Amino acid sequence: MGYAQIIATVLSVAVTVVAVALAVRAVLTITKVIRSGQPAPERFTDKGTRTKTLLKESVGHTRMLKWSAIGAAHWFVMFSFIILSSLVLEAYFEAVTPDGELPIIGHWAIFGFVTEWFGILGTVGILYLIFVRQRQKPGAVKRSRFLGSTMWQAYFVESIIVGVLVCGFLIRGLKVANDTFPYPVWAAPLSHAIGGVLPAWEDGPTWVALVKLLISMGWLITISLNPTMGVAWHRFLAFFNIFFKRSPEKPAGSGLGALKPMMSEGKPLDFEEADPEKDLFGVAQVEQFTWKGLLDFSTCTECGRCQSQCPAWNTAKPLSPKLLVLSLRDHAYAKAPYLLAGGGKDLTGEEKATEAQLAHLDVLSLAEGNRPLIGGVDENGVIDPDVLWSCTTCGACVEQCPVDIEHIDHIVDMRRYQVLIESSFPSEAGVMLRNLENKGNPWGAPQNTREDWTKGLDFEVPRVGEVEDFDYLFWVGCAGAFEDRAKKTTRAVATLLHEAGVNYAILGEGETCTGDPARRIGNEFIFQMLAQQNVETLNEAFGDQKVKRIVATCPHCFNTLGNEYEQLGLKVEVVHHTQLLAHLVKEGKLTPVQPIEGDITYHDPCYLGRHNRVFDAPREVLGETGNLIEMPRNSERSFCCGAGGARMWMEERIGKRINVERTEEALATGAKTIAVGCPFCYTMIGDGVTGKGKQEEVEVVDVATVLLRSLKQEA
């Protein structure tokens, strides 16, 4: 062993010992922070499905590949990191001797081939990702998805990857030049090419191996000193976050569809026995999120895909799902010393720790412990109220997140505390909540007018109780019963079902709101009240029927009945009216005969498409009635109308109106008909068209109305 090898070995061992010690400390810190959250026992169920989903999403890169080239580049970078870690280990042997290699496999040609090509493709991949980041960085594009990300961390990680890959090829090239390289040309063509231009240098592999190890351990030391460095830590934490996702069986984001029930100490909250002084009513402090929530925050890689798709962010509102998660992450880690010392507030607001327990803490940790989770700038709040109330719960953030962060659950949990305990929410939404509680619908319409939409039809609409049996219970919904535009859809659907000979019935005055707007604004109490009433009504309506089917025109009702009432014990098959209509057209029971004049474009409702994956049925119906052209943002990347998350009943005072943004996109297609599949979308897009003064040129109608017109030649 020469001087070069002695120096390289000593330095390599020394820096590795420091790096490993710091890494162990960082892992313990991250673990303690995550474990400070509330229990979530449901995350440990169905380990087989969870394992399959983990393998599919990580090895198959199913979520990242939605972004095609970026996803492919990331796959090569990710697997280069995993596979080429073996070459970092090999560098220790090369530090000891210039021709060192891994024991057993180090001289195998197949090992050389695999590592060579992952090195090449990993280099191409990281250079492409660097190019994308530069092309889309803040200042280069309007409202960059990287705005708010910690850019030095991304640049640091990218430069480390490039440095390690370059060192790897230099070591191999020097071994070729020294005639100590064990792999043939076919297995390592680039290494041989590099070696062909490098001079022989006996100690060269040792010195470059030392540089490679210093770079690698420098990376480990840096991320260990920065446990909130998500751009680096996500490569370890993402596997756990994906495994413990809420609904591993779902092909898309696990936080889509049903909301997570209100939980306290790992159990669903029972409102009949709940006590605000003993049970959690939503989230008021960061440690009241579950441990999975804290894992979510720790895993965020700051890629900004959620931000780029968020309708609030894209219309100049203060909400960015990414920045919300980063704020919660940074707050959790800054507050951790205070919490781990025994600090924190009980549910009455009293400090749990003694003065002696907190005596050793610095001022910053104590100050962080006293910050309100929700509050404006003057209150030094972690999350501004305007951020919290800008969310439409459209699910775009959850859909796009490559590491399965469940943004909507966290936002609604914070809303729940604000509504139920603080009574703090946009004032105009209070009218909607009172109407739900007193009248059973958001508009406050009299219950005895629920069947007014049936007046004037030239056939009798069957009602539950008047018919012995039915194939479908037609859930009309509050909008379909009371809102003038939505009534047109209800009448069209009823007419189509009648003409197709479908055996259906309605509840009429027995129906009440499903509770969707109450639940999304955070008032779980009103939701539970309405939902339990509806569950009893539906169980009575279906009686002993083995097959329990509901057809709904409102995606919010569709989602609540099909996904959330199961939490209350009701299991029914729920279809959207466009699904049933598409089936009837295929069966030949409804046959379009008159093409609609002009092009048609279709707006995907968030709670039908993204939340419940119903994309094809509406398009199949529209495709039979005319020429369908798509908006640039469609299907799972459709842009919200702005009404979800109870935003239908809140004023939009900040930035550009979301419905205007979406309407402009629809008008730009040149279509004469904008088809919708949701009463909220009908209202929002319709108002957008009117606001643009295009109501005489472009019509907004439901898919059912388009089909009905196409059936009648005289229409």
N, C-alpha and C positions, 0 to 999 in steps of 0.2 A: 504494500500500500504506500503510494507516494504522498508528497505533501498535499497535492491537490485533493486526493481522496480523504486524507485526514481532516483537512479543513472543511471539505464538503460534508463529511459524515457528522462532525461535531456540530456544525451550524444547522444541519438538517434536523438532527435529534433535538437540539435546543429549541428551535423555533416550533417544532412539532409538539414538544412537551407543553410549551406556553399556549399554543393554539388549542390543544386538546383540553387543557385545564380550563381555559376561558369558555370553550364550547360546552363543556359539562355544566359550568356555572350558568351559561345562557339557557341551556335546555331546562335546567332546574327552575330558573326564573319564569320561563314561558309556561312550564307545567304548573307552577304555583298560581300564576295569574289565571290560567284556564280553569284550574280546579276551584278557584274562588267563586265560580259561578254556581247557579242553582242546579240541582240534579235534573237529569233528563233520561230516565231509565228506558224510555221507548226507543232510544237510539241504539240499543244493544239487541234488538229483536232481528230475526230473519238474517242471520249472519251469512247464509249461503247466497241469498240475493244480493246482499251488500258486497260480498266478495266478487261476484260476477260483474256487478255494476262498476266496481273499482277497476277491475281488469279491463273492462270494455272502454271505460272513459280514459284510463291512463295509457294502456297499450294501444287501444284503437284510436285514442285522441278524438273521440266523437264530438266533443264540445268545441275543441279548438279548430277542427277541420271545417266548421261552419264558415271559417274565414279563409278557406282554400289555401292560397299560397302561404299566408302567415301561419296557418295551422300546420302545414307540411314542414315549413322551416323550423317551427317550434318543436315538432316531433323529432327531427334530426338533432336539434340542439339538446333536447332533453335526454335522448338515448345516448348521445355522444357523452354527455356528462356522466351517465350511469356506467356505460361500457368503458370509457376512457379513464375512469377512476382507477381501473386496473393499471394503467400506464403511469398514473401518479404514484401508485404503490411500487411499480417497477423502478421509478426514479430513485428510490432509496437504494436499490441494488446497484444502480448505475452511479450513484454517488460513492459507493464503496469501491467499485471497479468499473472502468469505462465500458467493458463489454458485458456488464451485468444484465440479467434478465430475470423474469419471474420464474420461480421453480416450477418444474413439470411442464406447464403450458407455454412458457416463454419462448420456446423455439418452434412451436407448432406453426406450420404455414397457415392453417385455417384461422388461428388466433391473429396472426399478422394481417391476414386478408380482412377480417372483420374490423379490427381496430384501424386499419389503414382507411377503409372506406367510410367508417363512421367519423374518422378525423376529417376526411375530405368534405363529406356532406355536412358535418357539423360546422365546418368553417364557412361553407357556402350559406348555410342556414343563419348563422349569427351575423354574417355580413349583410344578408338581406334584412334581418330584423333591425340592424343598426340603420340601414338605409330607410326603412319604413319609419322608424322613430324620428329621424332627421326630417323626413318629408312631412310628417304630421305633428311635429313638435309645436308648442305654443309659439305663436307669432308667424308660423309658416302657413297655418290654416285657421279659419274662423272656428272658435270654440273647440279647440283641440281636445281629444280624449285624454291627452297627457297633461292637460292643465291641472295643476294641483298635485301632481305626482312629484315625488322627491327625485328630481332628475339626476343629481350626482350619484345616487345609489344605482340607478339604471346604467349610467355611463360606466360606473365602477365595475359592475357585474359583467357588462359587455366586454370591457377591456381585459378583465381577468380571463374570460373565456377565450378571447383571441390570443392573449399571451400564452396560456397553457397549450393551446393547439399549435401555435407557432413553435414553441419550445419542443413539443413532441416531434414535429417533423424535422426540426434541426438536429435533435438527438439521433433520430433514425438516419438522417443524411450523413451525419458525422460517422456513424457506425459503418455506413456503406463506404465512405471515403477511407475508413481505417480497415476495411475488409473484415469487419467483425459482425456484420448484419446477417441474421440467420434466415431471412425470408427471400424467396426468389422474386424475380421481377413481376411475374403475373400476380403475386400476392400483394406487393407493395410498390406499384409503379411510380407514384409520386415521390416516395422516399428515395428510390433509386435515382430518379431524375435530379432530386436535390443533391444527393450524394455525388452525382456526376460533375457538379460545378463547385463542390466544396473541397478544400485541401485536406489532406490527412492531418489529423491533430489528435494525438493519443489521449490527452486529458480532456479533449473537447466535450465528449458526452457527459463527463463528470461535472464540469462547470455549468453546462446548460441544464443538467438535471438539478443542480443546486438552485439555479435561477427558477426553474419550474416549481420546485418545492417551496421556495420563498414566496413565489406568487400565490401558490395554492394555500399555503398556511397564512399568508397575509390576508387572503380572502376570508379564511375561517376566523382569524382574529378580528377582522373588521365586522363581520356579521355577528360575532359573539358579543362585541361591545355595543351592538345595535340590535337588540332583540325585536324591535319594531320594524326591522328592515324586510318588509314583506316581499320585495322583489327578489330577495335571496332565500328567505326562510320558507317561502311557499313551495319550493321544490322538495321540502321534507313534509311540511304540514298538509299540503294538498291531498296526499294519499289518505290521511286520517279524516280530513274534512269531507272527502267524497264518500268514504266508507260509512261515516256517521250521518249522511244526509237524511232528511226527514222521510222522504218517500223514495227509497232506492229502486223501486220497480218502475218509476216514471221515466219515460225516454227523455223528457226535457227537465228543466229545473225542478228540484224537489220542493221548492217553496211556492209552486204554482197550484192553481185550483183551490182546494180548501185552505182556509186559514188554520193555523195552529190554535187549539183551544186555549183559554186562559188557564195557566198552570200556577200552582203554589206548592213548593216543596216536592216537585216532581209528579204531582197528581192534578187532574182536572179540577178546577174550582167548582164547588157545589154552592150555588148562590143561596140556597135555603139555609145553609149552616155557616157560610163564610163570615168572617169577622175581619174588618179592615185593620184592626190592631194586631191580628195574628196571621192573616193570610195576605199574600201578594195580590194586589189588584193592578196588574200590568207592571210596568218597569219605571221606577223612579230614580234608581241608582244603577250605575253600570254593573255592579256585582249582582244585581237582580236579574240580569240576563242569565240564561242557562250557560253551562260550561261550553255547550256547542256554539252558542252565540259568541262567546269570547274566543273560541277557536275560529269561527268565521272571521272575526275582526283581525286575528293574528295572521290568517292565511292570505288576506288580500294582497295581490301582487301589483296593484296600482296600474293595471294595464288600461283601465278606463273604458273597457267595452261597455260596461253598464252605463257610464256617463254618456257615451256617444249615442246610445239608443234612447236615453231618457227623454220623454216629451217635455218634462219640466225644464231640464237643463237646456234643451234645444229651443226653448222659447224664453230664454233669459230669466228664468226663475232661480232662486238661490239653492234649490235642491240639486245636488249631484249625489247619486247613490254611492259613488266611490268616496267622495269627500266626507259623507256622513259616516261611512264605515271607518275611514282613517281617523276621523275625530274621535269616534268611540274607542278605537284601538289605542290611540295615543293617550287618551284620558285614562283608560284602564291600566296601562303600564305606568303612567305617572302617579296614579292613585295606589298602585300595588303596595309600596312600602307602608303606607298608612293602613291599608286593609290587612296586610300580613302581620302588622304589629297588634292587631286586635281592634283596630278602629272601624268606624262605620256607624250609620244611624239605624236605630230600630224602626219599626213601622209607625211609632208615634213621633219620630223625629229626634229622639234622645240619643246622645253619644253612648256607644257601647263600651268604649275603652276607658281605662282609668288614666289619670294624668301621668302616672309612672310609666304606663305602657307607651305613651306618646312622647315622653320627654326626650327621647334620643332622635326623634324625627326632625328633618330640616324643615324650614319654613315653606318651601315649595310643595313638599309632599302633603303637609297639613292644609295648605291652601287648596291643593287639588282635591283633597278629601271633602272640602266644604263647597265645591262648585255644584250648582244645580245642574242636573242633566239637561233639562229644557229651560232655556232662558235667553233673553236678548243680550245685546252687548253690554248694557248697563248692569246686568245681573251676572255677567261673566259666565253665561250658560255654555254648556258643551255643544248643544244643538239649538239653533235658533228656532222659535216657533214657526216662522215662515218656511223654514226648511221642512219641518215636520208636516205641515198642512199643505204643502205643494204636491205631495205624492198622490197620483191617481190610481195606485196599486195595479198598474197596467201589466206588470210582470216582465217588461223588457229587460230590466236589470238582471232578474233571476234567470231569464232565458239565455242571456248572453254570457253570464259569468262562467269562466272556464273552470273554477274551483268550487262551484256549487254553494256560494254564499246565499243565504235566505233573507234578502233585504226586506221584503214585505212583512214577514213575521216580526222583525225587529221594529220596524216603523209602527206597525199596529200595536205592538206591546207598549211602546211609549205613548201612543195615542190613548190607549186604554186607561193608563194612570191619569193622564191629563183630563180625560172626560169624566171618569168615574169618581176620582178622589179630589182633583183640583177644580173640576167644573170649568176647565179652561179650554175653549175651542172657539172657532169663528162664530160670532153671534148669530149670523143668518142660519147656521145649521141647527140652532136651537129650535126654530120653528118646525123643521123637518122632524126632529126627535120628538117634540110634543105631539105632532100629528100622528106619528107612528104609535106612540103610547096611548093616545086617546081615541084615534080614529082608525088605526090599523092600516094606514097608508100614508106615504110622505106628503101627499097633496092636501090632506085633511078633508077629502071628499066624503060625503055621507055614504055609509055602507050600503044603504038601500038603492044606490045608483050603480052598483057594480055590474048590473046586467043591462044597463041602458044601451050598450053597444049592440045588443041583439035586435033593437027596434028597427023596423024597416026591412029586415031580411025577408026574403020570400020563402023561407023554410023555417021550421021550428028547431031551435038549438036544444039538444037533449041535456037534461040536468041530472046530476047524481040524485038518486032517490026516486026519480021518475022512470028510470030504465033499470032493468034488473042486472044487466051485465054490460060491460063496455071493454073495448080493446085498449083505448087510450083515454086517460083523464087529461083534458085540455086545460092546462094551467094558464090562465089569461094574464095574470100579473096585474100589479097596480097601474102601471103605465098603459097596458093594453085595455084596461077597464075605464080609466079616467082621463088620459091625455089624448087630446083630439087627433093628433097625427098617428099615434100608436093605435088608436081605435080602428083606423083604416086597415092596419096590418091584421088586427084581430078579426075583423070582418072578412078580409081576404082569405085568411087561413081557414076560418070556419066554412066559408063557401067552397074552398078547394077540398076540404075533408068531406063535405056533404056530396060534392060532385063525384068524388072518388069512391064513395060508398064506405068510408071509414066509420066504424062503430066507436063513437067517442061520446064523452059527456063532460059538462063543466060543473064546478062547485057553486058558481054564482055567488050569492051573498055569504056562503060558507068559507070563501077564500079570504085570506088576509095577507099582508106583506110577508115575504119570506124572512125579512130582517137583514138583508144584505147591506143596505146603506147604514144601518145602525152598527153592524159588526165592523164594517170597514172604517167608520169614523172612530170606533173604539168603545161604543156603548154596548158591551157584551150583555149587560142586564136586559136591555130591551130586546136584543136579538134572541136571547134564551126564552124570554116571555113569548114572543111571536112564534118562534120555532116550535116550542113545546105545544102551543095551541094548534099549529098546522100539522104536526105529527099526529096528534090525536084525531084531527079532522080527516087526515088521509088514511089512517088506519081504519077508521069507521067507514070511509067511502069505499075502500077496496074490499073490506070485509074478508071473506074467505077466498078471494081470488088468488090463484097460484101465481099468475103473471101480473105484476103490478107495473104498468107503464104510464109515464107522464110525458106529454109533449108540451114544450114551453116555447114561447116566442122571444122571451127576454133571456139573454145569456147569463145575466146575473141571477135570475131565478133558476135557470138551468144548472148553473154551477152550485148554488146553495142547496137546492133540492137533491141533486145527484151526488155531491161531494161532502157537504157539511152536515146534512141531516143524519147521515150515517153515524156521526158522533153522538146523536141522540137516539140511536137505535132503529132508525127507519132505513130500510134497504129497498130501493125502487130503481127501476130502469128509466132513466130520463133521456129523451132525445130532443134535439132542437128542431123547430119546425122545418128548417131547411133540409135536415137529414131525412125527415119523414117525406117531405115533398120530393126529394131526389129519388127516394125509394119508389114512390108512387109513379113517378115519370118512367123509371126503369121498368116497372111492372106493366106499363101501358095503361094504367088507370087514369092518368092525366097525360094528355098529348098536346103539346104546343103546336099551333097551326099558323099563327100569325107572327112573323119576326118583328121585334121591336125596332122602330126607326132610330137610326143613329147608334153610335157605339155605347157600350155599357162598361162602367168601371165599378169594381166592388171594393168596399171598405171592410176589412176584417175587424169585427169587434174583439177587443182584447180578451174578454171572458169566454168567448166562443172559440177563437183561434188559438192564441198563445196559451191561455190557461187550460184549455180542454182539447186542443189539437184537432178541431173541426175546421179543416181548410177546404176540403174537396167538395163536400155536398153543396154548398151555395154556388160554387163555380160550375158544378155539373148542371144545376137548374138553369143558371144564367146562360150557360153555353148552348142550351137547347132553345133559348128564346131570342138570341141575338149575338152580336159580335162583342166578345168580352176582351177588354184591354186592361192590363194591370198598371197600377201605380208603382213607382220605383220602390216604395216601401210597402211590402205586402206579406201575407202569410205570417210566419213567426216574427218577421221584422216589421210588421204593420205599425203604423204610427197611431197613437191613441187619439180618441175624439175629445178627451178632456173631462169626461163625466164620471169616470170610475172613482173608487175610493171615497164615495159620497161627495165628490167635487161637484156633482150635478146641483147640489144645494148650497154651494159656497161661491162667493164672488171671486172672480179672477182679476186681481188688481195689479199684479206684478208682471212685467214683461208682455210679450205677445200672447194673445189668446191661442190656446192649443187647438181649438176647433178651427180657427182661421188658418193656422199653419197647415192642418190636414185638408181643409177645403181648397186651399190654393194648389195643393198637390193633385187633388182630384180634378180640379178645373183645368190644370195644365195638360191633362191627358186628351182634352178635346171631346170627351164623352158627353152625350146629351142626357144620359141617365146615370146617376150615382146610386147604386144599389147598396142597401145596408141590411143587417140581420139583427138589429138591436134597437129598441125604442129610444134609448139614450143617445145612441149614435144618430138616429133619425132626427132627433131634436137638435143636437149639436151641429151636425153637418148641414142640416136644413137652415139653421140660423146663420151658419157661415156663408152659405150660398146667397141668402137674403142680404146679409151684410155686404157682400160683394156686388150686389145689384144684378145678379145673374139668374134670379128666380124665373124670369120669362124665357130664358134660353136653356137652362139646365134644371132637371127635376130630380129630387131626392125621394126615393121610394124604397120600400122593403122588397126583398127577393120574392116574397109571396105575391105582392101586387104585380110585379113584373110577370110572374108566371100566369096569374089570373088574366091579365090583359092579353097574353100570348095565346091563351086558350080560346078567347072569344074573338072571332073575326071582325065583329062589329066594333070592338073596342078601339 
